[in-house]
Amino acid sequence: MAPTVLITGASQGIGKATALLFARKGYDLVLTSLNIDTLQAVAQEVQNLGSAAPLIVTCDVRNPSEVNTLMQKALEYYR
C-alpha cells in the first residue's frame, strides 16, 4: 500500500502543484477544496500522470463537521 497524503486547497495554486508532485512520487491522494469541478479536473490530471484515481471530497475546512466527514471518507476509502 502506498503512503497517503491529504491536500486541502487542491484545486488550484500551491495545493494543485502539491497534488501533482505527490502523484508523480506514487502517493495515494485525498484532494479537497470547495469547488468540485476544479477538483475533478485535478483528479483527471493526476490520473493522466499514471496515478490511481484520488479520492476527491468538497470540504470547507473551517467547518468541523465537514472536516470530520472528510476524514471518515478518507479512512474508509484507503483501508
C-alpha positions as CSV (number, residue, x, y, z in Angstrom):
1,M,0.0,0.0,0.0
2,A,1.3,3.4,-1.0
3,P,1.6,6.2,1.6
4,T,-1.4,8.6,1.5
5,V,-1.5,12.4,1.6
6,L,-4.5,14.6,2.2
7,I,-4.2,18.0,0.5
8,T,-6.5,20.9,1.2
9,G,-7.0,23.6,-1.4
10,A,-6.0,21.1,-4.0
11,S,-8.0,22.7,-6.9
12,Q,-5.5,25.4,-7.7
13,G,-2.2,27.1,-6.9
14,I,0.1,25.5,-4.4
15,G,-2.4,22.8,-3.5
16,K,-2.7,21.7,-7.1
17,A,1.0,21.7,-7.6
18,T,1.5,19.7,-4.4
19,A,-1.1,17.2,-5.5
20,L,0.7,16.7,-8.8
21,L,4.1,16.4,-7.1
22,F,2.8,13.7,-4.7
23,A,1.1,11.9,-7.6
24,R,4.4,11.7,-9.5
25,K,6.0,10.3,-6.4
26,G,3.4,7.5,-6.2
27,Y,1.3,8.6,-3.3
28,D,-2.4,7.8,-2.9
29,L,-4.2,11.2,-2.7
30,V,-7.2,12.7,-0.9
31,L,-7.9,16.0,-2.5
32,T,-10.2,18.6,-1.1
33,S,-11.4,22.1,-1.8
34,L,-14.7,24.0,-2.1
35,N,-15.1,23.5,-5.9
36,I,-16.0,20.0,-7.2
37,D,-15.5,20.9,-10.8
38,T,-11.9,22.1,-10.4
39,L,-11.2,19.1,-8.1
40,Q,-12.4,16.8,-10.8
41,A,-10.1,18.4,-13.3
42,V,-7.1,18.0,-11.0
43,A,-8.1,14.4,-10.4
44,Q,-8.0,13.8,-14.1
45,E,-4.5,15.4,-14.3
46,V,-3.4,13.0,-11.6
47,Q,-4.7,10.0,-13.5
48,N,-3.1,11.3,-16.7
49,L,0.2,11.0,-14.8
50,G,-0.5,7.3,-14.4
51,S,-1.6,7.5,-10.8
52,A,-4.6,5.9,-9.2
53,A,-7.8,7.9,-9.1
54,P,-7.6,10.1,-6.0
55,L,-10.4,10.5,-3.5
56,I,-12.0,13.9,-4.0
57,V,-14.2,15.5,-1.4
58,T,-15.6,19.0,-1.2
59,C,-14.9,20.4,2.2
60,D,-14.9,23.8,4.0
61,V,-12.0,23.2,6.5
62,R,-13.5,26.0,8.7
63,N,-16.4,23.7,9.4
64,P,-15.5,20.9,11.9
65,S,-18.4,18.6,10.9
66,E,-17.2,18.8,7.2
67,V,-13.6,18.0,8.3
68,N,-14.9,15.0,10.3
69,T,-16.8,13.8,7.2
70,L,-13.7,14.3,5.1
71,M,-11.6,12.2,7.5
72,Q,-14.2,9.5,7.7
73,K,-14.4,9.2,3.9
74,A,-10.6,9.2,3.6
75,L,-10.2,6.4,6.2
76,E,-12.9,4.3,4.5
77,Y,-11.5,4.8,1.0
78,Y,-7.9,3.8,1.9
79,R,-8.5,1.0,4.4
